[in-house]
Each structure stands twice: as structure tokens, then as C-alpha cells.
Amino acid sequence: MQSKLRIEIGMPLLAQNNLSESALLKVIGDDRWRQLQALGGVPTSLIRDESGIRLYATFYFLELNFSRAKPLSAYRENDLLEFHAEFGHHMKSYLDGRHVVSSNPDVWVRTSNVFIHPEGGPTKLAVSFPANVDFENIPEMTQRPDSLDLCRQAKTKGAFFLPEPDDVPLFEGSREYVYEIDADRDLNSAGLVYFANFISFLNLAERRILTSLAAPVPAGVIDARSTYYRRVGFYGNARATDRLGIRMQASARVIENGKGRSADFSINHIVRRLSDEKEIVISSCRKVAPLPAGTEVERWLDSLA
């Protein structure tokens, strides 16, 4: 069954550089839950397992597929975005589907869910099966979502994908930024860090690390960078009092096009809880930023040579 999601981009969805990735994912995440309760016949707040324990359709994977020519920043205030959305279930525990832009089927956001409950608080999440969701109206998938294997492979490799051959490392090895969770802003009502908020943590780590290099990425380039492709796997969560170590690798290349030059970034993150060193998020993304002419930018470009 297919549904529509129509968004007029207003201030709650905008960031410094037009459409906010985290804000967009919050809307799409909310729409997935609304689809689930509409098709499953039960409010999401009442989903229970056989023991009566509240279950949450938590997000364990997301993939955002826009284009380098038209990344998230191309979508501005008052623009309309209309998605066709559909999803299926596997074994009444896993959900998987896409929100596809109606005017361009090559642009979409994929999300995968699994039903869990915090067995030992946010640091121990147990998979379970809802007893009161009617799955008759939700298409059944004959095979488990391949997003499960993608997440397992990324855990082994430490990334979902590697830089392109002509990408130039912005620094040797990896750098780390430590983020302290803000309980009043980052958590949802389940006491978990909401999946879309992790994107904001990753973006902050990028900014802090890339501006602290010996040859720092110019502020104008940092502000203009915009995601056009990302994969994220979620392997756990964190307590409100926890701190997160966000380890990052970054490289970039210069792209020439008819409108001038752009920086095309490849960025990998691994997030771990510092309380027990458990890796809880892996992300790989590509971002693009136009390169205005200027001495600061020219010096930075020379450092990539």
C-alpha cells in the first residue's frame, strides 16, 4: 500500500544551508510511524508484545539518496516536496521501505526498523514481536531486508563505503570529537537518543574537526557543505548521562562543472559510548560544497594537491 507525504519547507525544516538533513529525517520517521499505526490498526503508543511490554519501531538503518547536482541545500524555503511512501514487513519484526520523491524516482530516503524494548535501559535493547499489530494490510517481504547485511558488513569494515580513488585525505588516519548528550534536547520519550539527532552530532563533529586542522577547511566551505548521499547503521543507544566519542575520517576532491568548482567530500564516522566503548553508530556520507573564488579557498585547494 502506497501513501503520500507532502511537505512545504518552512522554518522548522530549515538550517543554515536550507533543508536540514536531521529535520527531514524526523518528518520521514514520524510518517513511518503514522503509516504503521494506520495500517496496523493500533496507535504506536499501544504497541505491545505478548507480555504486555511496550515496543518501539526503532530505526536501525537509513539511506539518503539525492544527487551531487541537487543535494539537500537545493531545497529552500517554501519549496514543496512530495513523497510516495511504502514499506513492508519481514517476520512481523522488521520493517523496510522508502520515501520516493514523486517528481524524481531517483531521489529517495530508505529507512529500516525493528521492534525493540529497552530491556536494561537505553544501553540494552531487546528485539521482540508485536502481539497486537494487524499485519494483514502491510505487505510481507519474503526475504529479510538487505539493510541487515549492509549494517553487519559496515560493522566489520568500519564504514559503508570507501572514498573514491581521486579523493585526497584531509588528514592522516582519524580524528575524534567528544559529544556530551543533552538530555533536554537529544532524547525522545522512550529515554533514547532519537535516530535523527545523531545526524546533528555527526555534523557538529565534522565542523569542529575540519576547522581545527593545520590547513583548516574555510568557514564558507564548511557552511555550504550539503549531503547528497548517506548510509547509517544504528547498533545501540546511550544514556542521558553518556558521552559519545565520534571518530572521523575525511577526504575530498575538486569537481569541475559548468557552474564552477565544488568540493566533494567523503566522510566516515564511528560513534561509540565512552562509558563502555561500544560502537553504536556507523555512518558514511558524501557532501558537496561550491567553491567561491578567494584567497582562503585557493590556499585550501592548494593543500589538497
N, C-alpha and C positions, 0 to 999 in steps of 0.2 A: 504494500500500500504506500502510495506516494503522497506527500503533503507539501505545502509551500510555506516558506518563511520569507517575509517581505520586511526589509529594513530600510528606513530612511536614516541616513547617517547624521546624527546630531551630536551635541557636545559630550554626552556620556560615552560615545564610541570613539571620540577623537583624542589623539595625543599630540605631542609637539609636532609630529610629522604626519598629520592626517589620520587615517584609520588606524586605531590601536589594535595590535595583534591580540593582546590579552583581553581587551574588551569584546572583540569579535568572538573569541572563543567562549567567553562567558555567555553570550547570547546563543551561540550554537549549542553549548552544553545544556542551557536551560530548555532549548527547543527539543533536544533529545529526550529529556525527562518528561516534557509535556506530551511528546509523541508516545512515550512508554505508558503513561497513565491513561491516555486516550484510548490506545489500542488494548492495553492490558486490563482495563476496567477497574482500576483501583488507584486512588491518589498515591503519589510516590511516598508520602509520609506514612502510609499504612502498609507498605510492602513488608511482609514478614515471612520467615521460614517456618518449618513445621513446629519449631519450639516456641514460636511467637516472638523471635528476636527481630528487631528492625534491621532491614537490609538497605544498602545503598548501591546504586548502579554506578560505581566509581569508574573513572576513566583510566585505562591503563596504556592507551596508545592514541596518538593523534598524528595526522599528516596534513600539512597545509601545502596546496599546490596552486600557486599563482604563476606569474611569469616575470622574467627579468625585465621585459619591456613595460610591464604593468604590475609592479609589486603592490603591497598594501598601501603605500603612500599615494598611489594614483587615485585612491578613493577618498573623496573630500566631503566637506560639509554639504548637506542637502542632497548628495547623490543617493540614488536608490539601488539597493542590492536585493535581488530576488533569488532565492534558492529553491530548488526542488530537493526534498529530503526523503530518504527512505533508509530502512535498516532491517536486519533480520536477526534471528537468534540461533544459537547452537547449544543444544543440551539444556535449554532453559536456564542457562547461567551466563553465557557470553552474548553480547550484542555487538553488532558491527554495521556501519553504514556511512553514507556520505551526504553532505550538503553540497549540491552542484549548482553553480551559478546558471540561472535559466538561459541567459543570453550567450553563454560561452561554456559548453560542456567540458572544456579543458581546464576550467578553474573550479576547484572544489576543496572541501575540508572533510577529511575522513576521521572518524572517532570510533574507538572500541571501548566497550565497558565490560565489567564483570561484577556480579553481585557479591558484596562483602559485608562484614560487620567487624567493628574494632574489638577483637577478642581480648586483647590485653592493652587497650588504649590505642592511640594512633600509630604506635610502633609495631603492632602485631595485628595484621588484617587477615581475617579468615574468609575464604571463599565459601559461599553457600548457595542454596537454590530457593527461590521464592515459592511459597506454597499457595499464595492467593492471587497470583497474576495469571490472567487468561491469555495464553499464548496462541490461541486459535487465529487471531487476526494479525499476528506477527509472522511474516514468512520464516520458514525454518530453513536453515543452512545445512546442507548435507555434510559439509566439512567444517572443521573448526576454522576460525578466521586466521589467515596467514600472518596477521599482525602479532599473534603469539610467537611465531617463529622469528619474525623480524626483531621482536624485543629480546628474545633469547640470543640471537646472533649478535645484536648490538652489545649485550652484556658481556659476551665473550671477547668481542673486538674492541670494546670501549668507545664505539661510535656506530652510527647507522651508515655513514658513507664517508669516504676519504676525500681529501682535497683533489682538485683537478691537477693534471701533470704540470700545467704552467702557473699554478698558484705559488706565490712566494711566501714563506713563513714570515710572520710579523715579529716573532721572537722564537728563540730556541726552546724546545720542549713544551712545558705547560706552565701556566701561572695560576695562582689561586686567589680568590676573593672570598672573604668570610661574611656571610649574611646572618644577622640576628632576626629571628622571626618576630614580627609584630602581631601579637595576639589579637589586637583590636581591629586589625586590617586584613590579615592574611588567612584567618581561619574561617571555616563555614560552621553551620550549626551542629555538624557531627563532630566538631573538635578537630577536623582535619584541615590541612593546608589545601585550599581549593586548587584544582589542577591548573586552571588558567593563570593563577597567581605566580606559579613557578616561572612562567614566561617573563614576567616582570623582574623576577630575581636574576634570571639569566641575562636580560638586557642590561640591568644595573651592573652586573659583573663585567660585561663587555666594556661598558663605558669607563668603569674605574680602571680596568686593566689596560685598555688601549690608550687611555690618556696619560698613563703613568710610565710609558715606555721611554727608552732613551731617545728614540725617534717617534714621538707620540703621533697618533693619528689626529689630524687637525680637527678642532671642535666642529667646524662646519660640516666636515665629512661624517663625524660621529652623529651629529644631529640629523643628518639627511639619510642615514642608512635605513633600509627598509627590507623586511623579509619578503622573499618570493617563494622559498621552499623550506620546509622544516619537517623533520620527524622527531617525535619524542616518545620515549618509553618511561612509564612510571612503575617503579618496583617497590615502593613503600611510601611512608609518610613521616611526619615528625611531630613532636610535642610542641606545645606553645612556647616552652622554655628552651627549645633547642636552638643550636646554631648550625648553619649549613656551610660546608666547605665547597665552593664552586670552582672546580678546576677547569681550565680552558686552554684549548689550542686554537690558533687563528692564523690564517693565511689570506692572501688577496692577490688579485690580478687586475690589470687595467684593461677595460673593454673599450674599443673604439666603435662609435656608431655615427649615424648621420647628424645626431644632435650634440656630439662632443664625446668626451671621455667619461667613463664611470669606473668606480672601484667595485669589484665583485668579490665579496668576502665569503670565505668558508670558515665556519666556526663550530667547534665541537665542545660540549660541556659534559662534565660528570659531576653530579651533586651527591654529596654524602652527608649523613648526620654525624656531627662531630662527637655526639655522646657515645656512639658505638661503632663509628667508622663504616656503617652500612651504606652502600650506594643505593640511592632511592630514585634518581632521575638520570637519564642519558638523553642528550639532545644533539642533533646535527642540523645545521641550517645553512642556507645561502642567503646573503643580503646584498643589496646593490645601493650605491650612493653616487649621485652625479658629482663630477669633479670640476668645480669652478676654477677658472684661471686665477692664479695668485701665487705670490712668493712662498707662503707657508705650504700650500698644496704642492707646489713644484718641488720643494725640498723633500717633502714626504715621498713623493713619487720617485725621486732620485734614490731614496733609501730602499725602494723595492727592487731596483735594478741589480 
